[in-house]
Amino acid sequence: MSQEDPSDYPYQPYGAPYGGQPPPQHGYGYGYPPPPQNDGPSANAIVSLVLNALALVACCNFLGLPGAILAGLALGKARTEPRSARTMVVWSWIMFGLGFVLSVGVILFLGLAGYLDD
């Protein structure tokens, strides 16, 4: 076996000219394809559930309870009914935002009216 005679050796010899062998192919030819990225509303529902529960406990946000319930129901339906689960997550976020705005409004009203002065 010599470098000058590549016929008895199946691989390209060391020092062969550029372009003698095709570059390796990457992509779906090797290994498993990547998993699909369709998480659906599950990650969004988890975040909404945690934030609504935290708002209910820490800030006495009364709209956090229906928001947390909607987020929990959305988690249960995320695999079977993704469209209705996504709608529930949106309503859960609306409940969270509305409760936050109402809480800030009540605190501002009480502060400006002098009820928080002591």
Secondary structure, 3 states (H helix, E strand, C coil): CCCCCHHHCCCCCCCCCCCCCCCCCCCCCCCCCCCCCCCCCHHHHHHHHHHHHHHHHHHCCCCHHHHHHHHHHHHHHCCCCHHHHHHHHHHHHHHHHHHHHHHHHHHHHHHHHCCCCC
